[in-house]
Amino acid sequence: MVVSVNQAPELSDSAFATWQDIIEDRLGLQLPEQRRSFLKTCLSIRMREIGFEDYLGYYEFVRSGDEGLIEWNQLIDRLTVQETRFFRDPAAYSLVKDHLRRRIKDSQRPLSLWSVGCSTGEETYSLAMLTAEVIQRSTEEQPIRFGITGSDISKQALDRARKGVYAARRLELVDTKLQNKYFVPVSDKFQVDQQIRDRVCFVRLNLLELSRSPLRNLDVIYCQNVLIYFRKWRRKDIVMELASRLAPGGMLVLGLGEMVDWSHPDLYRVPGERALAYLKRN
Ligand SMILES: C[S@@+](CC[C@H](N)C(=O)[O-])C[C@H]1O[C@@H](n2cnc3c(N)ncnc32)[C@H](O)[C@@H]1O
């Protein structure tokens, strides 16, 4: 069913503020005035689907009991921007590749990577393919083992990520050699092949609750196109927590421009204008 913004009930200033508060409080996401019509459309479509007529009544519902929680989890999927692509930021992947090559030369310890805010999995699988390639090309006698975790708040995005099935047009940024090597046709789509899926796991994790994550000692933490939706002070808190999860010598990759004027006593910036990455001192 398509509901245009004009058909949707009016979202008053106070209802807008109420929804802004709960979304920022629970997800950390800031919804400025420019996003008001997005919020109005999102909420009104969902309200119509389940029979609510006013925004505050629906708000009370999502705040109450188990049914409210289930509904909130549905709504998260609509409120979050899940745009993503395979190998979305080539300059950043190139830094990760160099980093992994060096790391393999220095140590045979298994590699551990984390894709934070992974959406439907393209970023996580890109990192897995890249890591598999670096390992295959290394001259080490025993291939090093590796594991990658993708985390996100959206259950629906994670369900899609776990399936690892993508339409052909989603593979456009994937090098043809990698397409042939790591994807198998499944009816009119493509699935990431089992050897890569075996190296990847997806978990539900709210960035506001990072301290609950057991992940530590990571060789790469990759967090792009997520922090832009958060206030500056929250971005700093999140990035500080991520930095504490790096192994000595580990790399933190952020989106260009997503952290400005930030430094950390244990990290130094990887030189280069085209990507934003930091290395943890040994
Ligand atoms: C635009 S996508 C970025 C996907 C991928 N990192 C990329 O760069 O292509 C942003 C993702 O962040 C997730 N997200 C938003 N708020 C979050 C939160 N509080 N905790 C965890 N994930 C969150 C969304 O569900 C969405 O999948």
The ligand as an SDF file (V2000), in Angstrom:
LIG
                    3D

 27 29  0  0  0  0  0  0  0  0999 V2000
   23.6750    3.2700    5.7900 C   0  0  0  0  0  0  0  0  0  0  0  0
   23.8420    1.6830    6.5440 S   0  0  0  0  0  0  0  0  0  0  0  0
   25.5700    1.4440    6.4040 C   0  0  0  0  0  0  0  0  0  0  0  0
   25.8920    0.0740    5.9070 C   0  0  0  0  0  0  0  0  0  0  0  0
   27.3730   -0.1960    5.6790 C   0  0  0  0  0  0  0  0  0  0  0  0
   28.1450    0.0580    6.8580 N   0  0  0  0  0  0  0  0  0  0  0  0
   27.9030    0.6270    4.5310 C   0  0  0  0  0  0  0  0  0  0  0  0
   28.6630    1.5730    4.7400 O   0  0  0  0  0  0  0  0  0  0  0  0
   27.5730    0.3290    3.3760 O   0  0  0  0  0  0  0  0  0  0  0  0
   23.6320    2.1090    8.2830 C   0  0  0  0  0  0  0  0  0  0  0  0
   23.3340    0.8960    9.1430 C   0  0  0  0  0  0  0  0  0  0  0  0
   23.4820    1.2820   10.5180 O   0  0  0  0  0  0  0  0  0  0  0  0
   22.5170    0.5890   11.2770 C   0  0  0  0  0  0  0  0  0  0  0  0
   22.2670    1.2970   12.5460 N   0  0  0  0  0  0  0  0  0  0  0  0
   21.6340    2.4660   12.7380 C   0  0  0  0  0  0  0  0  0  0  0  0
   21.5560    2.7490   14.0540 N   0  0  0  0  0  0  0  0  0  0  0  0
   22.1700    1.7410   14.6970 C   0  0  0  0  0  0  0  0  0  0  0  0
   22.4140    1.4620   16.0640 C   0  0  0  0  0  0  0  0  0  0  0  0
   22.0080    2.2760   17.0430 N   0  0  0  0  0  0  0  0  0  0  0  0
   23.0840    0.3300   16.3660 N   0  0  0  0  0  0  0  0  0  0  0  0
   23.5140   -0.5140   15.3930 C   0  0  0  0  0  0  0  0  0  0  0  0
   23.2950   -0.3210   14.0860 N   0  0  0  0  0  0  0  0  0  0  0  0
   22.6350    0.8060   13.7390 C   0  0  0  0  0  0  0  0  0  0  0  0
   21.2880    0.5740   10.3740 C   0  0  0  0  0  0  0  0  0  0  0  0
   20.3750   -0.4490   10.7350 O   0  0  0  0  0  0  0  0  0  0  0  0
   21.9030    0.3800    8.9930 C   0  0  0  0  0  0  0  0  0  0  0  0
   21.8980   -0.9600    8.6080 O   0  0  0  0  0  0  0  0  0  0  0  0
  1  2  1  0
  2  3  1  0
  2 10  1  0
  3  4  1  0
  4  5  1  0
  5  6  1  0
  5  7  1  0
  7  8  2  0
  7  9  1  0
 10 11  1  0
 11 12  1  0
 11 26  1  0
 12 13  1  0
 13 14  1  0
 13 24  1  0
 14 15  1  0
 14 23  1  0
 15 16  2  0
 16 17  1  0
 17 18  1  0
 17 23  2  0
 18 19  1  0
 18 20  2  0
 20 21  1  0
 21 22  2  0
 22 23  1  0
 24 25  1  0
 24 26  1  0
 26 27  1  0
M  CHG  2   2   1   9  -1
M  END
$$$$
